[in-house]
């Protein structure tokens, strides 16, 4: 059974940092890509970042580029999202998601479909991030 568990959320002041973790189980980590999404109250879910550990392919939303960094630890089957220079508009529930297609797709296929706009098969329960001004 594919499982994803997010952790690391919390309350932080603007300008601060948090590191989110997405711990996975039930599948071969290298065979899947992992994405982070977020959803603020009253807003649509937004793709934030993506990583595929086997070749290092990564994507970032424009709104988080240069502030957020995605990474993976294959030994721990875990993906991290380091969030720096946080802003109040980063406040949201953050989810990680995965599916098999993003694991085998070529880089060209990924770029055409954008992993940040994809409807994934498996989702975690989410972790709340609140940034105070």
N, CA and C atoms as an extended XYZ file, in Angstrom:
399
Properties=species:S:1:pos:R:3:atomname:S:1:resname:S:1:resid:I:1 pbc="F F F"
N         0.839       -1.201        0.000 N   UNK     1
C         0.000        0.000        0.000 CA  UNK     1
C         0.871        1.246        0.000 C   UNK     1
N         0.627        2.102       -0.968 N   UNK     2
C         1.372        3.359       -1.053 CA  UNK     2
C         0.923        4.294        0.064 C   UNK     2
N         1.889        4.801        0.811 N   UNK     3
C         1.582        5.751        1.875 CA  UNK     3
C         2.561        6.915        1.832 C   UNK     3
N         2.035        8.108        2.086 N   UNK     4
C         2.851        9.308        2.187 CA  UNK     4
C         2.431       10.034        3.456 C   UNK     4
N         3.411       10.413        4.252 N   UNK     5
C         3.131       11.092        5.512 CA  UNK     5
C         3.952       12.373        5.571 C   UNK     5
N         3.248       13.499        5.635 N   UNK     6
C         3.917       14.795        5.737 CA  UNK     6
C         4.141       15.166        7.199 C   UNK     6
N         5.193       15.908        7.431 N   UNK     7
C         5.466       16.430        8.770 CA  UNK     7
C         6.326       17.683        8.635 C   UNK     7
N         6.451       18.417        9.731 N   UNK     8
C         7.323       19.579        9.737 CA  UNK     8
C         6.619       20.918        9.661 C   UNK     8
N         5.309       20.904        9.489 N   UNK     9
C         4.593       22.163        9.437 CA  UNK     9
C         4.554       22.840       10.793 C   UNK     9
N         4.073       24.079       10.806 N   UNK    10
C         3.973       24.816       12.059 CA  UNK    10
C         3.736       26.281       11.822 C   UNK    10
N         3.903       27.044       12.899 N   UNK    11
C         3.719       28.495       12.862 CA  UNK    11
C         5.090       29.162       12.865 C   UNK    11
N         5.293       30.074       11.928 N   UNK    12
C         6.572       30.771       11.829 CA  UNK    12
C         6.323       32.217       11.425 C   UNK    12
N         7.205       33.095       11.830 N   UNK    13
C         7.085       34.496       11.447 CA  UNK    13
C         7.575       34.699       10.018 C   UNK    13
N         7.076       35.742        9.398 N   UNK    14
C         7.530       36.090        8.055 CA  UNK    14
C         9.047       36.253        8.046 C   UNK    14
N         9.666       35.704        7.008 N   UNK    15
C        11.110       35.716        6.905 CA  UNK    15
C        11.781       34.486        7.478 C   UNK    15
N        11.006       33.683        8.187 N   UNK    16
C        11.549       32.488        8.806 CA  UNK    16
C        11.602       31.301        7.863 C   UNK    16
N        11.968       30.152        8.429 N   UNK    17
C        12.160       28.937        7.627 CA  UNK    17
C        11.469       27.747        8.280 C   UNK    17
N        11.099       26.800        7.431 N   UNK    18
C        10.588       25.507        7.869 CA  UNK    18
C        11.089       24.451        6.890 C   UNK    18
N        11.227       23.236        7.370 N   UNK    19
C        11.529       22.119        6.485 CA  UNK    19
C        10.435       21.064        6.617 C   UNK    19
N         9.764       20.818        5.526 N   UNK    20
C         8.738       19.784        5.486 CA  UNK    20
C         9.350       18.464        5.034 C   UNK    20
N         8.795       17.393        5.563 N   UNK    21
C         9.222       16.045        5.168 CA  UNK    21
C         8.033       15.282        4.623 C   UNK    21
N         8.292       14.475        3.632 N   UNK    22
C         7.298       13.549        3.084 CA  UNK    22
C         7.931       12.159        3.139 C   UNK    22
N         7.508       11.392        4.109 N   UNK    23
C         8.053       10.043        4.287 CA  UNK    23
C         7.145        9.053        3.576 C   UNK    23
N         7.742        8.218        2.730 N   UNK    24
C         6.950        7.344        1.879 CA  UNK    24
C         7.182        5.874        2.210 C   UNK    24
N         6.229        5.051        1.820 N   UNK    25
C         6.357        3.603        1.967 CA  UNK    25
C         5.410        2.927        0.997 C   UNK    25
N         5.665        1.645        0.754 N   UNK    26
C         4.770        0.864       -0.086 CA  UNK    26
C         5.110        0.860       -1.557 C   UNK    26
N         6.225        1.481       -1.954 N   UNK    27
C         6.628        1.461       -3.349 CA  UNK    27
C         8.138        1.682       -3.440 C   UNK    27
N         8.682        1.400       -4.621 N   UNK    28
C        10.111        1.612       -4.848 CA  UNK    28
C        10.357        3.085       -5.093 C   UNK    28
N        11.042        3.705       -4.175 N   UNK    29
C        11.173        5.162       -4.147 CA  UNK    29
C        11.702        5.720       -5.466 C   UNK    29
N        12.706        5.066       -6.044 N   UNK    30
C        13.330        5.556       -7.271 CA  UNK    30
C        12.405        5.479       -8.481 C   UNK    30
N        11.342        4.710       -8.387 N   UNK    31
C        10.442        4.509       -9.523 CA  UNK    31
C         9.324        5.546       -9.597 C   UNK    31
N         9.295        6.454       -8.659 N   UNK    32
C         8.212        7.425       -8.589 CA  UNK    32
C         8.773        8.835       -8.445 C   UNK    32
N         8.030        9.800       -8.984 N   UNK    33
C         8.325       11.189       -8.687 CA  UNK    33
C         7.448       11.647       -7.539 C   UNK    33
N         7.913       12.627       -6.791 N   UNK    34
C         7.172       13.156       -5.645 CA  UNK    34
C         6.972       14.652       -5.846 C   UNK    34
N         5.746       15.100       -5.645 N   UNK    35
C         5.420       16.517       -5.776 CA  UNK    35
C         4.884       17.061       -4.465 C   UNK    35
N         5.103       18.345       -4.258 N   UNK    36
C         4.490       19.082       -3.148 CA  UNK    36
C         3.435       20.027       -3.719 C   UNK    36
N         2.283       20.022       -3.075 N   UNK    37
C         1.204       20.946       -3.393 CA  UNK    37
C         0.831       21.699       -2.128 C   UNK    37
N         0.096       22.774       -2.292 N   UNK    38
C        -0.438       23.491       -1.141 CA  UNK    38
C        -1.813       24.031       -1.480 C   UNK    38
N        -2.608       24.186       -0.439 N   UNK    39
C        -3.945       24.750       -0.611 CA  UNK    39
C        -4.263       25.664        0.545 C   UNK    39
N        -4.501       26.925        0.206 N   UNK    40
C        -4.894       27.921        1.197 CA  UNK    40
C        -6.414       27.984        1.249 C   UNK    40
N        -6.972       28.432        2.372 N   UNK    41
C        -8.439       28.525        2.483 CA  UNK    41
C        -9.038       29.362        1.366 C   UNK    41
N       -10.043       28.814        0.707 N   UNK    42
C       -10.719       29.546       -0.344 CA  UNK    42
C        -9.993       29.601       -1.665 C   UNK    42
N        -8.859       28.923       -1.749 N   UNK    43
C        -8.083       28.944       -2.989 CA  UNK    43
C        -7.928       27.540       -3.554 C   UNK    43
N        -7.612       27.485       -4.841 N   UNK    44
C        -7.376       26.197       -5.474 CA  UNK    44
C        -6.018       25.630       -5.040 C   UNK    44
N        -5.922       24.330       -5.146 N   UNK    45
C        -4.656       23.686       -4.831 CA  UNK    45
C        -3.600       24.091       -5.850 C   UNK    45
N        -2.400       24.331       -5.373 N   UNK    46
C        -1.315       24.857       -6.211 CA  UNK    46
C        -0.109       23.924       -6.132 C   UNK    46
N         0.435       23.563       -7.288 N   UNK    47
C         1.666       22.783       -7.312 CA  UNK    47
C         2.839       23.651       -6.910 C   UNK    47
N         3.683       23.166       -6.013 N   UNK    48
C         4.785       23.948       -5.465 CA  UNK    48
C         6.136       23.473       -6.016 C   UNK    48
N         6.372       22.163       -5.941 N   UNK    49
C         7.670       21.647       -6.366 CA  UNK    49
C         7.559       20.160       -6.653 C   UNK    49
N         8.544       19.643       -7.391 N   UNK    50
C         8.557       18.229       -7.785 CA  UNK    50
C         9.998       17.751       -7.857 C   UNK    50
N        10.196       16.470       -7.522 N   UNK    51
C        11.513       15.886       -7.673 CA  UNK    51
C        11.384       14.415       -8.053 C   UNK    51
N        12.327       13.975       -8.900 N   UNK    52
C        12.439       12.562       -9.213 CA  UNK    52
C        13.857       12.169       -8.833 C   UNK    52
N        13.973       11.324       -7.841 N   UNK    53
C        15.276       11.083       -7.232 CA  UNK    53
C        16.246       10.362       -8.168 C   UNK    53
N        15.747        9.529       -9.074 N   UNK    54
C        16.667        8.709       -9.866 CA  UNK    54
C        17.503        9.527      -10.839 C   UNK    54
N        17.023       10.705      -11.242 N   UNK    55
C        17.829       11.528      -12.150 CA  UNK    55
C        17.910       12.984      -11.715 C   UNK    55
N        17.304       13.313      -10.574 N   UNK    56
C        17.406       14.666      -10.053 CA  UNK    56
C        16.509       15.689      -10.718 C   UNK    56
N        15.624       15.244      -11.602 N   UNK    57
C        14.701       16.184      -12.248 CA  UNK    57
C        13.882       16.910      -11.194 C   UNK    57
N        13.814       18.228      -11.307 N   UNK    58
C        13.053       18.998      -10.332 CA  UNK    58
C        12.340       20.158      -11.013 C   UNK    58
N        11.264       20.579      -10.405 N   UNK    59
C        10.473       21.712      -10.870 CA  UNK    59
C        10.083       22.566       -9.654 C   UNK    59
N         9.907       23.868       -9.901 N   UNK    60
C         9.438       24.782       -8.878 CA  UNK    60
C         8.398       25.717       -9.480 C   UNK    60
N         7.398       26.045       -8.688 N   UNK    61
C         6.478       27.099       -9.086 CA  UNK    61
C         7.213       28.441       -9.030 C   UNK    61
N         6.837       29.351       -9.894 N   UNK    62
C         7.489       30.666       -9.919 CA  UNK    62
C         7.391       31.365       -8.569 C   UNK    62
N         6.305       31.128       -7.862 N   UNK    63
C         6.068       31.818       -6.592 CA  UNK    63
C         7.035       31.395       -5.487 C   UNK    63
N         7.733       30.277       -5.672 N   UNK    64
C         8.630       29.796       -4.610 CA  UNK    64
C        10.080       29.661       -5.064 C   UNK    64
N        10.336       29.894       -6.338 N   UNK    65
C        11.714       29.777       -6.841 CA  UNK    65
C        12.645       30.685       -6.045 C   UNK    65
N        13.823       30.205       -5.769 N   UNK    66
C        14.878       30.912       -5.038 CA  UNK    66
C        14.597       30.977       -3.540 C   UNK    66
N        13.422       30.520       -3.100 N   UNK    67
C        13.116       30.485       -1.670 CA  UNK    67
C        12.978       29.054       -1.147 C   UNK    67
N        12.425       28.175       -1.959 N   UNK    68
C        12.192       26.790       -1.557 CA  UNK    68
C        13.183       25.880       -2.279 C   UNK    68
N        13.595       24.818       -1.604 N   UNK    69
C        14.479       23.821       -2.204 CA  UNK    69
C        13.940       22.425       -1.906 C   UNK    69
N        13.781       21.632       -2.948 N   UNK    70
C        13.323       20.259       -2.781 CA  UNK    70
C        14.517       19.325       -2.856 C   UNK    70
N        14.493       18.273       -2.044 N   UNK    71
C        15.577       17.291       -2.049 CA  UNK    71
C        15.022       15.943       -1.641 C   UNK    71
N        15.826       14.910       -1.831 N   UNK    72
C        15.371       13.573       -1.466 CA  UNK    72
C        16.485       12.801       -0.798 C   UNK    72
N        16.087       11.897        0.082 N   UNK    73
C        17.014       10.991        0.764 CA  UNK    73
C        16.549        9.576        0.455 C   UNK    73
N        17.227        8.929       -0.489 N   UNK    74
C        16.794        7.602       -0.922 CA  UNK    74
C        16.884        6.575        0.202 C   UNK    74
N        17.851        6.722        1.071 N   UNK    75
C        18.005        5.771        2.168 CA  UNK    75
C        16.816        5.826        3.125 C   UNK    75
N        16.184        6.984        3.203 N   UNK    76
C        15.051        7.164        4.115 CA  UNK    76
C        13.719        7.208        3.380 C   UNK    76
N        13.754        7.066        2.048 N   UNK    77
C        12.519        7.152        1.249 CA  UNK    77
C        11.730        8.422        1.584 C   UNK    77
N        12.440        9.499        1.689 N   UNK    78
C        11.841       10.755        2.154 CA  UNK    78
C        12.229       11.902        1.222 C   UNK    78
N        11.264       12.754        0.967 N   UNK    79
C        11.490       13.992        0.222 CA  UNK    79
C        11.306       15.164        1.175 C   UNK    79
N        12.181       16.149        1.032 N   UNK    80
C        12.137       17.328        1.895 CA  UNK    80
C        11.809       18.574        1.069 C   UNK    80
N        11.172       19.517        1.715 N   UNK    81
C        10.943       20.824        1.125 CA  UNK    81
C        11.442       21.858        2.126 C   UNK    81
N        12.615       22.414        1.822 N   UNK    82
C        13.173       23.471        2.658 CA  UNK    82
C        12.582       24.799        2.213 C   UNK    82
N        11.913       25.468        3.124 N   UNK    83
C        11.229       26.711        2.802 CA  UNK    83
C        11.876       27.853        3.569 C   UNK    83
N        12.487       28.763        2.849 N   UNK    84
C        13.144       29.928        3.440 CA  UNK    84
C        12.421       31.204        3.043 C   UNK    84
N        12.727       32.274        3.752 N   UNK    85
C        12.133       33.589        3.460 CA  UNK    85
C        10.617       33.478        3.321 C   UNK    85
N        10.007       32.811        4.272 N   UNK    86
C         8.565       32.562        4.191 CA  UNK    86
C         7.768       33.857        4.264 C   UNK    86
N         6.659       33.861        3.533 N   UNK    87
C         5.771       35.018        3.462 CA  UNK    87
C         4.388       34.609        3.961 C   UNK    87
N         3.596       35.545        4.411 N   UNK    88
C         2.230       35.202        4.836 CA  UNK    88
C         1.440       34.486        3.741 C   UNK    88
N         1.698       34.818        2.497 N   UNK    89
C         0.977       34.164        1.399 CA  UNK    89
C         1.400       32.709        1.180 C   UNK    89
N         2.423       32.253        1.908 N   UNK    90
C         2.792       30.830        1.868 CA  UNK    90
C         1.935       29.999        2.814 C   UNK    90
N         1.110       30.650        3.613 N   UNK    91
C         0.235       29.949        4.538 CA  UNK    91
C        -0.731       29.044        3.789 C   UNK    91
N        -0.717       27.759        4.143 N   UNK    92
C        -1.550       26.776        3.459 CA  UNK    92
C        -1.347       25.422        4.116 C   UNK    92
N        -2.185       24.471        3.726 N   UNK    93
C        -1.910       23.065        4.029 CA  UNK    93
C        -1.050       22.524        2.890 C   UNK    93
N         0.053       21.915        3.248 N   UNK    94
C         0.987       21.384        2.256 CA  UNK    94
C         0.834       19.862        2.181 C   UNK    94
N         0.723       19.376        0.951 N   UNK    95
C         0.545       17.959        0.701 CA  UNK    95
C         1.663       17.443       -0.208 C   UNK    95
N         2.060       16.190       -0.005 N   UNK    96
C         2.906       15.553       -1.003 CA  UNK    96
C         2.078       14.509       -1.743 C   UNK    96
N         2.484       14.248       -2.956 N   UNK    97
C         1.729       13.349       -3.826 CA  UNK    97
C         2.687       12.607       -4.755 C   UNK    97
N         2.196       11.470       -5.263 N   UNK    98
C         3.043       10.677       -6.139 CA  UNK    98
C         2.219        9.840       -7.092 C   UNK    98
N         2.851        9.412       -8.170 N   UNK    99
C         2.296        8.377       -9.021 CA  UNK    99
C         3.413        7.741       -9.845 C   UNK    99
N         3.107        6.612      -10.454 N   UNK   100
C         4.122        5.840      -11.164 CA  UNK   100
C         4.541        6.521      -12.451 C   UNK   100
N         3.615        7.219      -13.105 N   UNK   101
C         3.911        7.821      -14.410 CA  UNK   101
C         5.077        8.803      -14.323 C   UNK   101
N         5.103        9.595      -13.251 N   UNK   102
C         6.176       10.586      -13.128 CA  UNK   102
C         7.521        9.926      -12.869 C   UNK   102
N         7.494        8.624      -12.568 N   UNK   103
C         8.745        7.914      -12.371 CA  UNK   103
C         9.384        7.455      -13.671 C   UNK   103
N         8.549        7.038      -14.644 N   UNK   104
C         9.132        6.511      -15.884 CA  UNK   104
C         9.097        7.479      -17.044 C   UNK   104
N         8.317        8.569      -16.930 N   UNK   105
C         8.226        9.531      -18.035 CA  UNK   105
C         9.596       10.111      -18.363 C   UNK   105
N         9.837       10.374      -19.649 N   UNK   106
C        11.082       11.021      -20.036 CA  UNK   106
C        11.033       12.490      -19.596 C   UNK   106
N        12.187       13.141      -19.504 N   UNK   107
C        12.172       14.574      -19.160 CA  UNK   107
C        11.310       15.393      -20.112 C   UNK   107
N        11.309       15.032      -21.394 N   UNK   108
C        10.490       15.777      -22.354 CA  UNK   108
C         9.004       15.603      -22.050 C   UNK   108
N         8.613       14.376      -21.720 N   UNK   109
C         7.215       14.113      -21.383 CA  UNK   109
C         6.816       14.894      -20.131 C   UNK   109
N         7.705       14.928      -19.148 N   UNK   110
C         7.412       15.673      -17.928 CA  UNK   110
C         7.232       17.153      -18.225 C   UNK   110
N         8.119       17.699      -19.038 N   UNK   111
C         8.055       19.138      -19.317 CA  UNK   111
C         6.787       19.491      -20.073 C   UNK   111
N         6.288       18.570      -20.878 N   UNK   112
C         5.062       18.842      -21.644 CA  UNK   112
C         3.824       18.848      -20.760 C   UNK   112
N         3.813       18.015      -19.731 N   UNK   113
C         2.606       17.888      -18.906 CA  UNK   113
C         2.697       18.643      -17.594 C   UNK   113
N         3.887       19.080      -17.211 N   UNK   114
C         4.139       19.793      -15.959 CA  UNK   114
C         3.699       18.997      -14.738 C   UNK   114
N         4.650       18.450      -14.032 N   UNK   115
C         4.323       17.694      -12.810 CA  UNK   115
C         3.602       18.532      -11.765 C   UNK   115
N         3.630       19.852      -11.875 N   UNK   116
C         2.980       20.705      -10.888 CA  UNK   116
C         1.504       20.912      -11.206 C   UNK   116
N         1.067       20.426      -12.351 N   UNK   117
C        -0.348       20.545      -12.714 CA  UNK   117
C        -1.030       19.181      -12.823 C   UNK   117
N        -0.347       18.172      -12.408 N   UNK   118
C        -0.824       16.809      -12.603 CA  UNK   118
C        -1.777       16.364      -11.511 C   UNK   118
N        -2.707       15.485      -11.864 N   UNK   119
C        -3.599       14.861      -10.876 CA  UNK   119
C        -2.965       13.541      -10.454 C   UNK   119
N        -2.417       13.523       -9.253 N   UNK   120
C        -1.689       12.363       -8.778 CA  UNK   120
C        -2.623       11.305       -8.192 C   UNK   120
N        -2.096       10.087       -8.163 N   UNK   121
C        -2.905        8.971       -7.663 CA  UNK   121
C        -2.898        8.859       -6.150 C   UNK   121
N        -1.780        9.247       -5.550 N   UNK   122
C        -1.621        9.040       -4.111 CA  UNK   122
C        -1.252       10.352       -3.423 C   UNK   122
N        -1.882       10.576       -2.266 N   UNK   123
C        -1.700       11.829       -1.532 CA  UNK   123
C        -1.488       11.555       -0.057 C   UNK   123
N        -0.745       12.437        0.589 N   UNK   124
C        -0.654       12.409        2.031 CA  UNK   124
C        -1.807       13.171        2.652 C   UNK   124
N        -1.788       13.244        3.982 N   UNK   125
C        -2.897       13.879        4.705 CA  UNK   125
C        -2.705       15.374        4.869 C   UNK   125
N        -1.500       15.853        4.628 N   UNK   126
C        -1.227       17.279        4.678 CA  UNK   126
C        -0.643       17.730        6.011 C   UNK   126
N         0.074       18.849        5.960 N   UNK   127
C         0.618       19.473        7.164 CA  UNK   127
C         0.422       20.982        7.042 C   UNK   127
N        -0.028       21.595        8.127 N   UNK   128
C        -0.367       23.025        8.098 CA  UNK   128
C         0.884       23.881        8.270 C   UNK   128
N         1.022       24.861        7.395 N   UNK   129
C         2.069       25.877        7.510 CA  UNK   129
C         1.380       27.226        7.654 C   UNK   129
N         1.698       27.928        8.719 N   UNK   130
C         1.126       29.249        8.965 CA  UNK   130
C         2.257       30.250        9.142 C   UNK   130
N         2.244       31.295        8.324 N   UNK   131
C         3.279       32.325        8.378 CA  UNK   131
C         2.621       33.615        8.849 C   UNK   131
N         3.061       34.119        9.983 N   UNK   132
C         2.484       35.339       10.536 CA  UNK   132
C         3.272       36.563       10.065 C   UNK   132
N         2.547       37.664        9.914 N   UNK   133
C         3.193       38.889        9.426 CA  UNK   133
C         3.747       39.718       10.564 C   UNK   133
